[in-house]
Amino acid sequence: MEVTRKNFKSQLSTIAESIENASFISIDTEFTGLTSGLPGHGTNALDSPADRYNKLRSNAMDFLIVQFGMCTFQYLPAEKKHKVQAYNFYVFPHTTSRHVPDIRFLCQSSSIDFLVSNGFDFNKLFKEGIPYLSPAAEQKLRETIVSKHKVSDAFCSPPFTSPTGVLDSSIAKGPVIIPKENESFINDICQSIEDFLDTNSLEMDLDPCNAFLRKITYQTLKTKYKTGIHLETKTKENKQRYIVVSKIASEEQALQKEADKYTAELEELEDAVGFSKVIRMISQSGKLVIGHNMLLDVMHTLRHFCSPLPHSYEEFKSLSSCVFPRLCDTKLMASIQPFRDIIFNSTLGDMHTILQSKPFRKPAIVIPEDFPQYNTCNERLHEAGYDAYITGLCFIGLANYLGTFQTPDKLYIAPSSPILEPFVNKVYVYKMLDIPYMNLAGSDLCPNRDHVFHVTFPKEWRYQDLLNTFSAISLVQIYWVKETSAFVALPKKNIPSSTVIQSAHVKNSCASVTTYKDYIHHKNATNTSQENLLKRKQAFSGKRQLNAKASPFRPKRSITPIPEEQENGEESGDQVDKASPGDQTITAPPGSGEASLMPPGKDFGEPFLKKRKLTNQNADNASALAKNNVSEEVNNKNDNEVNNKNDNEVNNKVDNKVNIEANKEVKDQDIAGPLYEDIGEPINTEKDQKTETEHGLKSSKLFEEPAKW
């Protein structure tokens, strides 16, 4: 079923019912690009899972999801079939309100060309795409609506007349002086209102105009017509904003108009949340979510519909497990045992073809009439809904094949079956040498990399130069990190590292070779040392950075926004700026001529603060206290000079040490590369093998050791 902005609201209940009744859910997404090509962020076969996550987060998350496919599979025991309901959502972040984030995104020409060649309708995307909001954006917009109507209520009762007539002086600063060039515009508006009041019409639309003209229109009409009319700003389809004038008989009717407007804006907010509701339904269902090569699908889904991706890899794993408690990747299943030897191609279309023949069984399905009757003979690959449908069929074939390893054979394997647990919450990672997946619910694999060396070399070097450097040892595999560094992997792990390093140095002294273990250790030590030194320097200096956003450095708006349409980003460009609660106070000692940001009580000592606090006290007491303070300052003068001298010496030492480490970091920059975290074991431990036996598996070859993958 194709779902766009036009039918999303009417189909939402059907979507919710499909998710609730599903045995499992398969998903797929289409993006505007895959990689932004930033230097230093290219993937490497020797990345750790944390390295790969950080590279993808930095290099691939500026693209947009333009199509989201979801297919629900409900197993019908009586018929021994799956009821299939496929949905193809067009999603696009429309700016339904000025408070909704105006999303900026990247496009990759090859990806756009690929989508067009597969029949993607971009006109439908931009015009009928379903909007969405993250929970944070939704909460911010909701608070803005509530705050705006609180201000509007204050203006409605009693009506705004003048600065002295406002109940709360913080709400407005008073009328704006109407420029001479706009006086004729306002006079024409007033005349049209007079004519409108003499007619039987209940509403009148004023011509669209900019924010400032609407501002002075509101001000003039509310001052001149204290009762009898109600003003409201609306937006046309072409985004032009205009004022609607309505006749009202009483103040109660005006309040009811505002209440109706408030309700309508909350309904618009619900529409703006849009497709995010579907993701929340999937998350709250707790159902097994199936994907094919789904790492990017998961990352983009979390970023666009849930939360910004965290910098920490472990926090990402926690976020993913929170939103999607159970995931399964069919590409990973096909890439490891017991499927690897019989599925020679794990791309989605080819894998589906293989699963239609023996030793696999073709799944029996039934599709309701209201849903697309996808025909696998007429492939529609790279339409997200169809890809989700094929992914679900592949999962059924793979899961049911595992049933043949049990005694007796099982024709149907439920998504909650323990036999599937070795594959759950593990997603495939492409082009990784010895770590085939990320474990989102536990520790990652930690393979032995004693045969790997990190090499730095001149920029002019090429592939053959590296081969010649290690030619005395053996033929090696090279994995480039950047122009001046690479990882080199030997085919055997039994060659002593000292022999390799010495041989490479003799062959070419321009290359610097270190073991993989030493490279990681040095990198971690350098990062830790630098962080500690910076912390020590900050502790000695006690200085704080100047907050340029604090209120003394930002201009204030002189024109009060219209309460009925208080919005960010008006055409006039005016903005209301408020100092944040955490803004620092600027203080300065007398005669210093400079301002600095210091915590209260610590800037110039207690004596100085006490002098400031005593300005309104009795003059005699203040004078006596001031004399005591001056006496204390004179007595402690010598001690302060000594302490200041010692502090300066300590600061100079710390600064010198930081500079030395910074120079060292520049010198060693060439050996900076991806980190690898030693956090995990392969999934097939002895305990796992014991568990497989307990579940009635016939063959011990069901899950081979990682060394055999």
N, C-alpha and C positions, 0 to 999 in steps of 0.2 A: 504494500500500500504506500503510495506516494503521499507524504505529509508536508505541507507548506504552511505559510502564515495564514492562508485562507481557511484551511480546514483543521488546523491544529487544535483549536479550542473545542471543536465539536467531537474530535476523535480522542481527546485526552482520556475520557472514561474507558473507551475500548482499549487503549494502550495500557492503562492501569490494570484492567482485568486480565489482559494477556500476560503481563509480568507476574501478577499474583498467582495465576494458574500454571505457570511454566515449570517444567522440570529443570531446565537450564536455559540460558540466554546466550546467544552468540552476537558479537558486535564487529564492526569494521568502520574505518573512517577514511576520508579522502582529504588531503591537505593541499595548500597552495604552494608547497615546496618541502624539501627534505633537509637541505643543509645550506647555510648561508656562506660557507666557504671561508670563515674567518681564519687567518693564519694562526698556527699553533693549536688549533682545535680539531685537527683531523684525527680520525680514529686510527688505532694501531692494534695489530694482532696481539700484542703483549699488554694491552690495557688491563687493568683490574676492573671489576664491576663498578667500583666507585669512580675510577677514571672515566669509564665510558658514560656513566650517568652525568658527570659534571660536563663532559664535552657536549653531550646532547642537550643538556639544559642551557648551555651557553650558545650553542651553534644551531639549534633546530627549533627553538620554542617561539621564535618570532613569526612563524607561519600560522595560518588560520585553518581550522576545520571548516570545510565547506559542505560536507555531506557526512551524515552519520547513519550507518546501517544497523538495525537491530532485528533479530529474528528469535522469536520465542518457540521453544519445542516442548510440547506437553505430551507425556507418554500416556497412552490409553491402554490399560492392561487388558481390557476385554477384547479389543480389536488387535492388540499387539502392534500398534502403529503409533507414530508421532503426529500430533496435530501441529502444523507449522503455520505461524503468522509472521510474515516479514514486513518490516517498515523501512522506508527510505526517506530520511529527513533531510531537507535542505535547511541549513542553519547559517545565519549571518547576523552579526551584532549591530542591529539598527539602533540609531540614537533616537529612541522614542521620546526622550525628555532631555532637557539641557543638563540635567544632573546625572544622566547616564554616561559612563565613560565613552569617549570618542576613540575607539580602538584604532591603532595604527598597526599594520602588519606587512610582512614581506611576501613577495611572489617570486617564484623561480620560473624562468621562462620555459625550461624543459618540462616542468611539472604541469604548467598551464597548457602547454601544447599537447602533453600526454592526455590530460583530461578532455580537451576538445576533440582529440582523435578518437576518444572512446564515447563521444556523444554527450558530454556534460553540458548542461544548459546554464550558462552564466547569467543570462537575462533573468531566468527564473530565480537564481540564487539571490541576486541583488534586489529584485523587486519583491519576491515572495518568501525569502528566507526567514526562518523562525528566529526571532530575537532571543537573547539569553542574558542573564546576569549571574555573577558569582554571588555567594552569600554575603560577602563584605559589601559589594556594590548595592545589593538589594537593601541591606540594613541602612546604609548611608542615605539612599534615596527615600526610604521610609521615614527616617528621622527628619529629612529635609521637608517632606510633605507635612508632617505633624507640626514642625516648628513654624512653617509658613502659615498654617491655618490658625495657630495660636496668635500670631501677629495680626492676621486678618480679622479675627474675632474682636481684638481690641479696637480695631478701626471701625467695625460695624456697630458697636454699641458703647458709647454714642458715636455717630458718624464723625469722621475726621473733618475738622473745620480750620484749625490754626494750630501753631505750636503750643499755645496756652491751653488749647482745648483737648490735648491728648492726655489720656490718663497716665500713661507711662512715658516719661520723656525720653527713655532709652530707645523707644521704638522708632521715632522719627525726629528729624531735626527741623521740620517745618517746611513750608512751601518753597518751591524753586521759582526763582524769578524768570518769567517768560521772556525770552529774547524778542526783540522787535520784529525780526524776520519771521517769527512763528506766530505773531499775534493774529494775523489774518487767518491762519490755519485753525487756531482755537476759536476765533469768532465764527467761522463757518461751521465748526462742530457744534457750538452752542445753538446756532440758528437751526441746524438740522435736528437737534434735540427738541427745540421748541415746536417745530413742525411735527415731529414724531409724537409728541404728547397730545397733539390735537387730532390725531388719527385714532382708528380702532385697532391698529396693529399692536401686538404684545411685545415684539422684539424688532430690533433694527441692528444691522451689521454696519459698523464703520469701516472705512477703507483701511487696508493694511498700511502700517507705518512702522518706523523704527522704535527702539526702546525709549528714547528720550521723548519723542512725541506722545507715546502712550503714557509716559510718566506725567507730563504736564496736562494731558487730557484727563487722567484720573484725578489729578489734583484740582483742576478747575471744576469739573463736573460734580465732584463730591463736596466742594465748597459751595457751589451755586445751587445744587439740587440736594438738599440735606435729606429729603425723603422723596419717594415716588419712583426712583429708578435704581436699578442694580447693574453693576458693570462686571464683565467677566472677559478675560482674554482667552482666545482659542487659536488653534493652529490649523491651517489648511493642508491639503495633501502636498502642496509644493513648498511646505515649511514656512509660508508667510503667516505672520501673527497679526491678529486683528481684535478689536474690542466689540463685544456684543452688549447692547443696551436693552434691558428688559424693564417693563413696567412692574412695579410692586405696590401693594396697597398698604402695607404696614411694615414695621421693623421686624416682626416675627416672620413675615414672608422673606425678608432679606436674609435672616439667619437660616431659614430653611434652604434658601438658595445656596448659601455657603456650605451647609451640611451636605446637600446633594453633590456639590462640586467636590467636596472632600471624599465622598464615597466613590465618585467617578474616578478621581485620581488614584485611589487605592486599587480600583479595578484595573486601571491602566498599568499600575505597578505590577499586578499579577500577570498581565499580558507581557510585560517587559521581561519578567523572570523566564517565561517561555520554556525553551527546551531544557533548561536546568532542572525543571520538574521531573523530566524523564530520567535523568541521571540520578536524582534523589530517590526515585521509585526503585530503580535497579539496586542502588546501594542499600536501601532499607529492606529490600526483599531478602537479602543474604543469599540469593541463588548463585550457583556456579556460573561464572561468566567466561565464555570461550572466545578466543581470538586466534588469529594466525599471524605469527611474527608481530606480537602485539605490544612490544615495549613502547614504541612511539604512540600507539593508540592510547595506552594508559597514561603516558606523560601528558599528551595534549588534552585528554579528557579531564584530568585533574587540574591542569592549568587554566583551562577556559571555563569550566563549569563548577569548580570546587574551591581551589585555593592556589595562590602563587607557589611554584615549586620551591621547596627549601634548598638552601645551599648544601646542607648535609645529606649525604647519601643515606645514612641510617634514618634520618628524619623522613626522607622520601619513602623509604620502605614502610615506616610506620603510617604515614599518610595513605599510602596505597592500600595497606591492609585494613585501615579504618574505613575507607570508602568502598573498596571491593574486597570483602573478607576471603573470597575464594575465586581464584583465577586459574585458567588452564590454557596453555599455548599448544595448538596442534602442530605447529612447525617444530617445536621442541620434541613433541612426542614422536614425530616421524624421523627425527634426526638421531635418536638414540635407540638402544635395544629395548624391546625385541623387534622394532620396526625398521631399523636402519638397513638391514640386509635385504629386505624385500620391498622397500620404498626407495627407489634409486633417485627420485627427484621429488623434493619437498615443496616446490612451488605449488600454490593453491590449486590451480587448474589441473596440473599434471597429477598431483596427489589424489584429487577427486576421481580422476579417470582410473588410476590404479586401484582405488578402493572399491570400484564397481565389479571387480573380478576376484577370483579365488586367489589366496585363501580367505579373502574378506567376504562379508555378506552385505548386499545392497539393502539399506534400511527402507522399511515401508513407511510411507508418510501419507497424510491427508491434508489438503489445503482448503480452507473455507472459501466460499464463492466470492466474498468481498475482498479477497487478497489476491495479489498477482500470481498467476499460474506459471511460475518460473519453469522453463523447459531447459534442461541441461544440454540438450542437443543444440539449442540456439543460445550460446553463452553470452552473458552480459557482464563479463568480468570488469571490475573497476567501477561498477555501480555499487555503492556501499551496501545497499539492501541485498543485492544478489550475492556479493562476497560474504556477507554475514550468513546468508542461507547456505552457501556451499561450505562454509567453515563449520556450521552446525552438523551438516551431513557427514563431513569428514570425521568429526569427533565421535559421532555414533558408530561409524565403521571401525575406528581405532579402538574405542571402548569395548565394543562387542567382540573384537578379536582377542582382547585380553581375557574374555570369558572362556576361551578355548583352553587356557592354561589352568583352569580350575577343574576339580573333580566333584561331581560330574560337570560336563560343559554347561555353561550358561549362555542362553541366546540373547539375554538383555542384561547389561550392566548399568545400574542406576548411577546417577552423578554423585551420589553420596557414598558409593561403594569404597571400601578400604583399598581395593586394588588400584584405584586411581590416585591415591594419596601421594605416591612418589612423584607425580607430575603436577600436583596442585601448588599454586603460588610460586611457580618457577616459569620465567619468561625467557624466550630464546634471545640470545645476543649474537648478532651476525659478525662474522670475520674475527672471531676470537680464537687464538691458537689452542688453548688448553682449558678454557672456562666456557662451556657452551651456554650457560644460562645465569640469570640473576635469581637468587633465592629471596623473594620478597617477604618471607615469613621466617627466616632463619639465617644461619651463617652461610657465606658463599664458599665455593670450592677454593682450596689453597694448594695448587700444584707445585711440584718441585721445579725450580728454575735455575738450578746450579749450572746448567749448560748454557745459560744466557749471559752475555756480557754487554756492557754499555760502552760505546766508543764515541769519542769526540775527535774532530778532525778539521782541517781547513775547509773553508767554504768552496774552494775550487774542486774538491774531491768529487769523484763520480762513483758509480756502482762498481766499476772494475777496480778502482783503487782499494776499495774495502775488500774485495775478493783477494787481491794480491797480498794484502796485509796478513790474511789468515791462510794463505795458500800452503804454508808449511805444515799446518795442522790438518785441515780437511776442507772440503767444500762446505760453505756455511750458508745459512738463510739470513737475509738482511731485512730488517723492518725499520724504515726511516721514521725518525721522530721529528726532525727538522733539517735545515740545510747543513748544519754542522754537527749533528749527532744522530746515532742510530743504535738499535739493538741488533746484536749478532747472535744467532743461535747455532750451536754445534749439533751435528746429528747424533752424537753420543754424549752421555752424561758422565762417563768414567774417566775423562781426560782431566788431570789436575789443573785447577785454575791458574796456578803459578806458571805452569808450562805454557799455557795459552798466552798469558800476559807477556811473559819473557819472549816468546817467539814472535809475537806481534810487534814488540818494541824493537827487536833486532831487525825485523823485516822493514819497518818504517817507524822511525822515531817521532814523526809528526803526529802520530795517533796516540791518544790517551785511552787506555783500556782499563776498566774496572769490572768487578763481578756485579751481577744483578743485586745480590744481597748487600754489598758495600754501597752501591749506588743508592738503594732505598734507605739504608741506614744514614748515609751522609745527608741525603735530602731531608729526612725527618729531623736529624740533629740540627741542621742549618735553620730550618723553620722554627724549631723550638727555641734555639738560642736567640734568634732575632726577635721573637715575640717576648721573651723574658727581658732582653735588653731594653726594648721599647717600654715595657711596663715599668722597669726600674727608673728609666729616664723620666717618665711621666710622674712617677711617685716623688722623685727629687725636685722636679721643676714646679709641680703643683699648679701649672698653668692650665687655663681652659681656653678653648677656641672661641672666637667671637661668633655669636649667633646672628648672622646677617638677617635672619627672618624675624628677629625680635621687633617689637613694636616701634622703638625709636628710629629704626632704619627703613620703615615701610610707610608709604603715603597712605593717608586716610581718604576714604570716599566722602565727598562733600554732598553728593546727591543720594538721598535715601531711596532704596529700591521700592518698587510698587509692591505692597504686601500681597495683593491678589495674584501676582505673577513673579514673586521673588525668586530669581533664577540666577545661576552662574552663567557667565559668558554672554551677557547681553550685547546687542550690536554696538551700543555706545562704548563698550570696553570698560565700563566702570565695574569695580569689584569692591565688596565689603571685606576689609581685612581686620582680623582680630589677632591679638598677640596670644600665643599659646600659653597654657598655664605654666609651662616649663621655661618660659623666656627668662633670661638672666637680667638682673638689675645692673645698670652701669653706675659705678661709683668711682670717685677719684679723690686723692688727698688734696687738701687745700694748696693752691699754687702750683700743682703739678702740670696743669694744662693738658693732661691726657686722661682718657677714660680706659678703664680695664674692667674685665668681668671677674669678680671675686665672690666666693660664698659669703653670705652674711656672717659677721663675727670673726672673719679671718682675713679681711682685706688690709686694714691698717691698725689692727689691734683694738682691744677693748677700750683703752682710754679715748681714742678718737671717736668710737661709736657712742660712748657715754656722753661726750661733748655734744654730739648731734641730737641725742635724745633729750638733753636738758635745756633745749632752747626755749621751752615754754614754762620752765620751772622758775622758782624764786631766784632772783639775780644773785643774792648773797650766797645761797647754797651752791649755785652753779659756779660762782667765782671761786669759792673755797675748794670745791671738788676739782676744778680745773687746775688750781695751784698744786694740789696733791698729785694730780696726773703728770704735770710738768716736772715735779720733783722726782717722780718715779722714772720718767723718761731720761732725766739727767743722770740718775744713779745707774741706770742700766745701759747707758750709752756705750761704754767701753765693751761690756759683754756683747752687745748687739754687733759692734764692729768685728769682734773676734768671730762670732757665729756666722756673720755674713761672709767673712773671708773663707771660713771652712766650707760653707755651702757652695761658694763659687768654685773652690778647688774640686769638690765632689762632682759638681755639674760638668766641669771641664773634662774630668776623667771619664765620666759616662759618655759625654759627647764624642770624645776621641775614640772610645771603644766601639760606639755605634758606627762611626765613620769607617773604622778598620773593618768591622763586619760587613758593612755595605760594600766596601771595595772588594772584600773577599767574595761576596755574593755575586758581584759583577764578573769577577774572574772565573768563578765556578758556574756561571749561568749556563754554559753549554751542557752541563751534566744534569740540568733540571729537566725532569720529564714526569711521566705519570707515576703516581704512587701505587703501591700494591699493599692491601691490608691482609694480614695473615689471619683470616677469620673464617675458618670453615673446613669441612670435610666433605668428601663426595657423598651423594645420597645413598649409595649402596654399601653401607657398612654391614658388619656381621649381624648387627641387630636388625637391619632392614631385611637381610636374607632370611633371618629367623621368622620375621613377621610374614614374609611372602609364603614361607612353608606353612605357617599356621592358617593362612587363608586358602590353602588347597591348591597352590600352583604346581603344575606338573614339572616345569623345567626350571633349573637353576640359572638358565641363560636369559631369564626375563630382563634383568637389568645388569649389564656388564659393568665392570670397573671402568672409571674414566680413562685409564691408560689404553683401553681397547676401543674407545670411541673413534 
